[in-house]
Amino acid sequence: MAGDRGEAGPLSLRLKLLNRALRLVVRPQLLATETPEEAEEDFARFAPLLVHRPPYLLRLVSKGSPDIHWITAGPVAPRGVILHFHGGAYIAGSPATHAGMLGQLSRLSGLRVAAPDFRLAPAHPAPAQFEDALDAHARLLAIGYRPEEIVLGGDSSGGGLALALLAELCRRGQRPAGLLAFSPWVDMTLSGESLRRNADRDPLLPVSRAAEARGYALGRFPAEDPRVSPLRADFDAPPPVCLHVGTTEILLDDSRRMAAHLRACGGTVSLREWPDAPHVLPMFDGYAPEAREALEDVARFIGTLDGVKRAG
């Protein structure tokens, strides 16, 4: 597994074409979106059409508070689960929008994915998402999973949510096997220098909407609270963590600072930086080979974790 700053060859032609398409089509759409309700509708409408779905993808819903979507794409181990929180700036997205990526992650890792359909802002501002994350983890324990059989996962805002949950679980003595996160948003104070340095380089996310999205997500909740900014959380001997991020992302420094913070707390962190990759690279599995490589890298990471028994 590559270490910090990554060890990647030249960009594939398909990644270059993907970046161009995102910059010409998707980024302008994000700039033009007027309301969080419109953002949620667009994400729900287009993600299932654009995100590739692996063969034998299966998504079953377990009703509860929150609902949990069980996602697989082939054989999975009887023990071990990935508790994954979807991205969407806390205002959009769902397990359904991410089912393709999560199905591929399940296939490669040999584990089933439990994806909570947590409440969204602005109807439910912070800390509603953190509370739902705690409830989802408690439900996994209630059906028989041991803490060390659970791998936390998340992308974008969901990556921040997973890391906030990790801090709380470590405090409670319910340390999971490990954590994986793609392009996590871990600092709601928006203090990362890459927000300015990469403002014109990010092919997908417009930095001009960041403060607005934060406002919808938080309401009156303080941005410094570790439940929304895990960069400020205390981690008691955290388990291994694997982070992936693109070098041109506006959230690049969130991953870099999070890795440094976890290491300062005694954790082991693998930080993989992908040159010129878009936000949440694995969502584009099937469009660029780098996306599949990122998922394979994370699957190998999961295979190194104690307590997790993979299929096959």
C-alpha positions as CSV (number, residue, x, y, z in Angstrom):
1,M,0.0,0.0,0.0
2,A,1.3,3.4,-0.9
3,G,2.2,5.8,1.8
4,D,1.8,9.5,2.3
5,R,1.7,11.6,-0.9
6,G,1.0,8.3,-2.8
7,E,3.0,6.4,-5.4
8,A,1.1,6.8,-8.6
9,G,2.1,6.8,-12.2
10,P,0.9,9.2,-14.9
11,L,-2.8,10.0,-15.0
12,S,-4.8,7.7,-17.2
13,L,-6.5,9.2,-20.2
14,R,-9.8,8.2,-18.8
15,L,-9.2,10.2,-15.6
16,K,-8.2,13.2,-17.6
17,L,-11.4,12.9,-19.6
18,L,-13.4,12.4,-16.4
19,N,-11.9,15.5,-14.9
20,R,-12.8,17.5,-18.0
21,A,-16.4,16.2,-17.9
22,L,-16.8,17.1,-14.2
23,R,-15.4,20.6,-14.8
24,L,-17.6,21.3,-17.8
25,V,-20.9,19.7,-16.7
26,V,-21.1,18.7,-13.0
27,R,-19.3,21.6,-11.3
28,P,-21.4,24.3,-13.1
29,Q,-24.5,22.3,-12.0
30,L,-23.4,22.5,-8.4
31,L,-22.8,26.2,-8.7
32,A,-26.3,26.7,-10.2
33,T,-28.1,24.6,-7.6
34,E,-30.2,27.0,-5.6
35,T,-31.6,25.1,-2.5
36,P,-30.5,22.1,-0.4
37,E,-33.8,20.4,-1.5
38,E,-32.8,20.8,-5.1
39,A,-29.4,19.4,-4.3
40,E,-30.9,16.4,-2.7
41,E,-33.3,15.8,-5.6
42,D,-30.5,16.1,-8.2
43,F,-28.3,13.7,-6.3
44,A,-31.1,11.2,-5.9
45,R,-32.0,11.4,-9.5
46,F,-28.6,11.3,-11.2
47,A,-26.3,9.3,-9.0
48,P,-28.0,5.9,-9.5
49,L,-27.8,6.5,-13.3
50,L,-24.2,7.6,-13.4
51,V,-22.5,5.5,-10.7
52,H,-21.6,2.0,-12.1
53,R,-23.2,-0.9,-10.3
54,P,-21.3,-4.2,-10.0
55,P,-23.0,-7.5,-11.0
56,Y,-25.1,-9.2,-8.3
57,L,-25.6,-6.0,-6.4
58,L,-28.1,-6.5,-3.6
59,R,-29.5,-3.8,-1.3
60,L,-31.9,-4.8,1.5
61,V,-33.4,-2.3,3.9
62,S,-33.7,-3.0,7.6
63,K,-36.3,-0.6,9.1
64,G,-35.3,1.3,12.2
65,S,-34.1,4.6,13.5
66,P,-32.3,5.1,11.2
67,D,-33.0,2.6,8.4
68,I,-30.0,0.5,7.5
69,H,-29.3,-0.6,4.0
70,W,-27.4,-3.9,3.7
71,I,-25.4,-3.9,0.5
72,T,-23.5,-6.8,-1.0
73,A,-22.3,-7.9,-4.5
74,G,-21.3,-11.5,-4.0
75,P,-20.2,-13.8,-1.2
76,V,-19.5,-12.1,2.1
77,A,-18.1,-13.4,5.4
78,P,-20.5,-14.4,8.2
79,R,-18.7,-12.1,10.6
80,G,-17.4,-8.6,10.0
81,V,-19.2,-5.6,8.5
82,I,-18.4,-2.1,7.1
83,L,-20.5,0.6,8.7
84,H,-20.4,3.2,6.0
85,F,-21.8,6.8,6.1
86,H,-22.5,8.4,2.7
87,G,-21.4,11.8,1.6
88,G,-23.5,14.8,0.3
89,A,-22.5,17.7,2.6
90,Y,-25.1,16.4,5.2
91,I,-27.9,17.8,2.9
92,A,-28.0,15.2,0.1
93,G,-27.2,11.6,-0.7
94,S,-28.4,8.3,0.6
95,P,-27.4,4.6,0.7
96,A,-29.1,4.3,-2.7
97,T,-27.0,7.0,-4.3
98,H,-23.8,5.2,-3.1
99,A,-25.0,1.6,-3.6
100,G,-22.8,1.1,-6.7
101,M,-19.6,2.1,-5.0
102,L,-20.5,0.3,-1.8
103,G,-21.4,-2.8,-3.7
104,Q,-18.0,-2.8,-5.3
105,L,-16.3,-2.3,-1.9
106,S,-18.3,-5.2,-0.5
107,R,-17.2,-7.4,-3.5
108,L,-13.6,-6.6,-3.1
109,S,-13.4,-6.7,0.7
110,G,-15.6,-9.8,1.2
111,L,-17.7,-8.0,3.8
112,R,-21.3,-6.8,3.8
113,V,-21.8,-3.0,4.1
114,A,-24.3,-1.5,6.5
115,A,-25.2,2.0,5.2
116,P,-27.4,4.0,7.5
117,D,-30.0,6.3,6.0
118,F,-29.4,9.0,8.5
119,R,-31.3,12.3,8.8
120,L,-30.4,15.2,6.5
121,A,-30.1,18.9,7.0
122,P,-31.5,21.5,6.9
123,A,-34.6,19.8,8.2
124,H,-32.4,18.0,10.7
125,P,-29.2,20.0,11.4
126,A,-26.3,18.8,13.5
127,P,-25.9,16.9,15.7
128,A,-28.8,14.8,14.3
129,Q,-26.4,12.9,12.0
130,F,-24.0,12.1,14.8
131,E,-26.9,10.8,16.9
132,D,-28.0,8.6,14.1
133,A,-24.5,7.3,13.6
134,L,-24.4,6.3,17.3
135,D,-27.8,4.6,16.9
136,A,-26.7,2.7,13.8
137,H,-23.6,1.4,15.6
138,A,-25.7,0.3,18.6
139,R,-28.0,-1.6,16.3
140,L,-25.1,-3.6,14.9
141,L,-24.0,-4.5,18.4
142,A,-27.6,-5.4,19.3
143,I,-27.8,-8.0,16.4
144,G,-24.5,-9.6,17.5
145,Y,-21.6,-7.9,16.0
146,R,-18.7,-7.3,18.3
147,P,-17.0,-3.9,18.2
148,E,-13.8,-5.3,16.8
149,E,-15.7,-6.9,13.9
150,I,-16.9,-3.5,12.7
151,V,-15.0,-1.4,10.2
152,L,-16.1,2.3,10.0
153,G,-16.3,3.9,6.6
154,G,-17.4,7.1,5.0
155,D,-16.9,9.5,2.1
156,S,-16.8,13.3,2.2
157,S,-19.1,14.5,5.0
158,G,-19.8,10.9,5.8
159,G,-16.1,10.4,6.3
160,G,-16.1,13.2,8.9
161,L,-19.1,11.5,10.5
162,A,-17.3,8.2,10.7
163,L,-14.3,9.9,12.3
164,A,-16.5,11.7,14.8
165,L,-18.1,8.4,15.7
166,L,-14.6,6.8,16.0
167,A,-13.6,9.3,18.7
168,E,-16.7,8.6,20.7
169,L,-16.4,4.8,20.3
170,C,-12.8,4.9,21.5
171,R,-13.9,6.9,24.5
172,R,-16.5,4.3,25.3
173,G,-14.2,1.4,25.0
174,Q,-15.9,0.1,21.8
175,R,-13.0,0.5,19.5
176,P,-13.7,-0.8,16.0
177,A,-11.4,-2.8,13.8
178,G,-10.4,0.2,11.8
179,L,-11.7,3.1,9.6
180,L,-11.6,4.0,5.9
181,A,-12.5,7.4,4.5
182,F,-12.5,8.9,1.0
183,S,-12.0,12.7,0.9
184,P,-13.3,13.2,4.5
185,W,-14.7,16.6,5.5
186,V,-13.4,16.9,9.0
187,D,-13.1,20.6,9.7
188,M,-16.4,22.6,9.7
189,T,-14.4,25.8,10.6
190,L,-13.2,25.8,7.0
191,S,-9.6,26.6,8.0
192,G,-7.8,24.3,5.6
193,E,-5.4,26.2,3.3
194,S,-6.3,23.9,0.4
195,L,-9.8,25.5,0.3
196,R,-8.0,28.5,-1.1
197,R,-4.9,26.9,-2.7
198,N,-7.0,24.4,-4.8
199,A,-10.1,26.7,-5.4
200,D,-9.4,26.8,-9.1
201,R,-7.9,23.3,-9.4
202,D,-10.7,21.1,-7.9
203,P,-12.6,19.7,-10.9
204,L,-15.8,19.0,-9.0
205,L,-16.4,21.0,-5.8
206,P,-16.9,24.8,-6.0
207,V,-15.3,26.4,-2.9
208,S,-17.8,29.3,-3.1
209,R,-20.6,27.0,-1.9
210,A,-18.7,25.6,1.1
211,A,-19.8,28.1,3.7
212,E,-23.4,27.9,2.5
213,A,-23.4,24.1,2.7
214,R,-21.9,24.4,6.2
215,G,-24.6,26.7,7.3
216,Y,-27.4,24.3,6.2
217,A,-25.6,21.4,7.9
218,L,-25.0,23.1,11.2
219,G,-27.9,25.5,11.8
220,R,-26.9,27.0,15.1
221,F,-24.6,24.2,16.1
222,P,-21.0,25.3,16.7
223,A,-18.5,24.5,13.9
224,E,-15.8,23.7,16.4
225,D,-17.7,20.9,18.1
226,P,-15.8,17.6,17.5
227,R,-19.1,15.9,16.6
228,V,-19.0,17.8,13.3
229,S,-15.2,18.7,13.2
230,P,-13.4,15.5,14.3
231,L,-10.1,17.2,13.5
232,R,-10.7,18.7,17.0
233,A,-11.7,15.4,18.7
234,D,-9.7,13.5,21.2
235,F,-8.9,9.9,20.1
236,D,-7.9,7.4,22.7
237,A,-5.5,4.9,21.0
238,P,-7.4,4.8,17.7
239,P,-7.3,1.7,15.5
240,P,-5.7,1.7,12.0
241,V,-7.1,4.3,9.6
242,C,-6.9,4.5,5.8
243,L,-7.5,7.8,4.1
244,H,-7.7,8.6,0.3
245,V,-7.9,12.0,-1.2
246,G,-7.0,13.9,-4.4
247,T,-4.2,16.4,-4.6
248,T,-6.3,19.0,-6.3
249,E,-9.3,18.7,-3.9
250,I,-10.3,21.7,-1.9
251,L,-10.5,19.3,1.1
252,L,-7.0,17.9,0.6
253,D,-5.7,19.5,3.8
254,D,-8.6,18.0,5.8
255,S,-7.1,14.6,5.1
256,R,-3.5,15.7,5.7
257,R,-4.3,17.3,9.1
258,M,-6.5,14.4,10.1
259,A,-3.7,12.0,9.5
260,A,-1.3,14.0,11.5
261,H,-3.8,14.4,14.4
262,L,-4.5,10.7,14.5
263,R,-0.8,9.9,14.6
264,A,-0.3,12.3,17.4
265,C,-3.0,10.4,19.3
266,G,-1.0,7.2,18.8
267,G,-2.8,5.9,15.7
268,T,-1.5,4.3,12.6
269,V,-2.6,6.0,9.4
270,S,-2.2,5.2,5.7
271,L,-2.8,8.4,3.7
272,R,-3.0,7.9,-0.1
273,E,-3.0,11.0,-2.2
274,W,-4.1,10.7,-5.8
275,P,-2.6,13.2,-8.3
276,D,-5.4,15.3,-9.9
277,A,-8.2,13.0,-8.7
278,P,-11.7,14.3,-8.1
279,H,-13.5,14.4,-4.8
280,V,-14.4,10.8,-3.6
281,L,-12.5,9.1,-6.4
282,P,-14.0,5.6,-5.9
283,M,-17.5,7.0,-6.8
284,F,-16.2,7.0,-10.4
285,D,-15.4,3.3,-10.5
286,G,-15.9,2.2,-14.1
287,Y,-14.9,5.6,-15.5
288,A,-11.2,5.8,-14.4
289,P,-8.9,2.9,-13.5
290,E,-7.6,4.9,-10.5
291,A,-11.0,4.6,-8.9
292,R,-10.9,0.8,-9.0
293,E,-7.3,0.9,-7.7
294,A,-8.4,3.0,-4.7
295,L,-11.1,0.5,-3.8
296,E,-8.7,-2.4,-4.2
297,D,-6.2,-0.5,-1.9
298,V,-8.9,-0.1,0.8
299,A,-9.9,-3.8,0.4
300,R,-6.3,-4.8,1.1
301,F,-6.3,-2.5,4.1
302,I,-9.4,-4.2,5.5
303,G,-7.7,-7.5,5.0
304,T,-4.9,-6.5,7.5
305,L,-7.3,-5.6,10.3
306,D,-7.5,-7.8,13.4
307,G,-10.9,-9.2,14.1
308,V,-12.3,-9.0,10.6
309,K,-12.9,-12.3,8.8
310,R,-13.3,-11.9,5.1
311,A,-15.1,-14.1,2.7
312,G,-13.0,-16.6,0.7
